[in-house]
């Protein structure tokens, strides 16, 4: 790149700020959902492999995260209940992953 040391330092400082902010946000999300993380870890230790239905049950009630705010909980089935199958995305509906062989 053809820019001054001052511009490079400004870019580096902004990248550092963004990374620090993302790191703090990730820690906040993990702390907020610690119980869910523990349930996931326990299930993986017990079963090694989890099915989609297992993950849906573990993550029931965990909403999406809006940057700079707390999680917004998406309405979902209560823990232990079966999700509405019509609300699920099946493998055939998902776009193909270019990184995975067919």
Phi, psi and omega in degrees: 000149183247077176216165187287165176299327179294316178294319178299319179294322178295316178297313180300319180295320180291319177298316179299316180298315179297317179294317179298317179297316180295321179296314179297319180295318179297317178297320180297316179297315180295320178294317181298323184250032182302317181299320178294318178299318178295319177298319178297314180299315179299316180296320180292323177295319182287318189248344183067321179233136180242145176273165178303320180297324177296316181294321178299321179292315181297318185266008178303131179090349177275122183264194178272162182248128176257120184310131179084004179218179178276169183298144172255120185278119177285141177296135181205177181290149175296153179304136179092349179262166180273135177288158176291115184302332181290343181270355183270148175264124179274164180303322183291338179274343182282144176293149181295144177272117183294343181275345182256136175291149182286000000 
